[in-house]
Amino acid sequence: MIFSLAPALSGGSALTLSYAQSVKRPVIHIHKGEAVPDAISQKALQLKDFIDFNSIEVLNIAGPRERGEPGVYQFTLQLLQRYWSARKACLVSI
């Protein structure tokens, strides 16, 4: 799982994506992209689909550092919180 604000990866994040693909590991890059209504919920659903489809049990998170891409920490935190809240709500309602 690679989080970023920008749609294009560079440096270590690009290397991480390339390596994961070369060893045939499931990998997804989720970026903030354009500001659309409820984008965090859409991205959280994208993450859920990726995790469910690949039966992920351990999720490694990568991405640029906060100092290189200010705001990436907050974006990642919000998205993961939304994902876990939705996942918890699904488990409770079953």
Backbone hydrogen bonds, N-H to C=O, Kabsch-Sander energy under -0.5 kcal/mol:
donor,donor_aa,acceptor,acceptor_aa,energy
2,I,28,I,-2.8
3,F,1,M,-0.5
3,F,62,A,-2.5
4,S,30,I,-1.7
13,S,10,S,-1.2
14,A,10,S,-1.1
15,L,11,G,-2.0
16,T,12,G,-2.4
17,L,13,S,-2.1
18,S,14,A,-2.4
19,Y,15,L,-2.7
20,A,16,T,-2.5
21,Q,17,L,-2.2
22,S,18,S,-2.2
23,V,19,Y,-1.9
24,K,21,Q,-1.2
25,R,20,A,-3.0
30,I,2,I,-2.7
30,I,28,I,-0.6
31,H,29,H,-0.5
32,K,4,S,-1.5
33,G,5,L,-1.4
36,V,34,E,-0.9
39,A,36,V,-1.5
42,Q,38,D,-1.7
43,K,39,A,-2.7
44,A,40,I,-2.5
45,L,41,S,-2.1
46,Q,42,Q,-1.9
47,L,43,K,-2.2
48,K,44,A,-2.5
49,D,45,L,-2.6
50,F,46,Q,-2.0
51,I,47,L,-2.7
52,D,48,K,-2.9
53,F,49,D,-2.8
54,N,50,F,-1.9
55,S,51,I,-0.5
55,S,52,D,-0.9
56,I,51,I,-2.1
60,N,58,V,-0.6
62,A,1,M,-2.6
68,G,65,R,-0.8
69,E,65,R,-1.7
72,V,69,E,-2.2
75,F,71,G,-2.2
76,T,72,V,-2.5
77,L,73,Y,-2.8
78,Q,74,Q,-2.7
79,L,75,F,-2.3
80,L,76,T,-2.7
81,Q,77,L,-2.6
82,R,78,Q,-2.5
83,Y,79,L,-2.5
84,W,80,L,-2.7
85,S,81,Q,-2.4
86,A,82,R,-2.3
87,R,83,Y,-2.6
88,K,84,W,-2.6
89,A,85,S,-2.3
90,C,86,A,-2.0
91,L,87,R,-2.0
92,V,88,K,-2.2
93,S,89,A,-1.8
94,I,90,C,-0.7
